[in-house]
């Protein structure tokens, strides 16, 4: 069955070929916590969002004269 406008490899995927040994050597090097910078960046943005959230609530309480 041919789909017009669809690339040839999309309707029927080609056979997958794997490297000898299954690529276990490449995966063995990445054990542990490799993306430390990503976690630090996410942590910084999370802390900034939390501070921004509570500062906005504090400012709104002054504007709306709550409490």
N, C-alpha and C positions, 0 to 999 in steps of 0.2 A: 504494500500500500504506500503510495507516494503522497507526501504532503508538499504542496507547492509553497515556496517561500521559506521552507524550513531547511537548514543545513543538513547534509547527508548523515553526519554522525549523531544528530540529535534524536532522530526517530529510532535508530538501532545503534546502540553504543558498540564501539569496537571491542575486541577481546583484550582484557587487561593482562599485561605481562609484568611479572615481578622480578626483582633482582635475585640472583642466587643467594640463598641464606635467608630470604624473607625480609631483609633490611633490618634485622635485629640489632646490628652494630650501630646504626644511626640512632635508634631509639634508646639504646643503653646510655648514650652520652647525655641525654636530656632528663635524667632522673633528678628529682629534687625541685627546688623552687627557682626556676630559671628566670621568669619575667618579673624580677623584683621591682624594676622601674615602673612597670605597669601598675602594680599594687600600690606603690607609693603615690603615683599620680591619681589613682582612683581614691585613695585615702585623703589626699589633699582636697580634691573636689568634694568629697563627702563631708569633710569637716567644714569647708567653706559654705556648702549648702545648708548645713545644720545651723551654723552661726547666722547666716543670712535669714533663715526662716525665723529664728527666735528674735532677732533684732527687729524684723518687720512686725512681729506680734507685739513687741514692746512699744514700738513707735505707734502702732494702731491703737494700743490701749491709751496712749496719751491723747491722740487725736479724737477718739471716740469717748474719752473720759470715762473709761470703765474702771471701777474700783476706786 
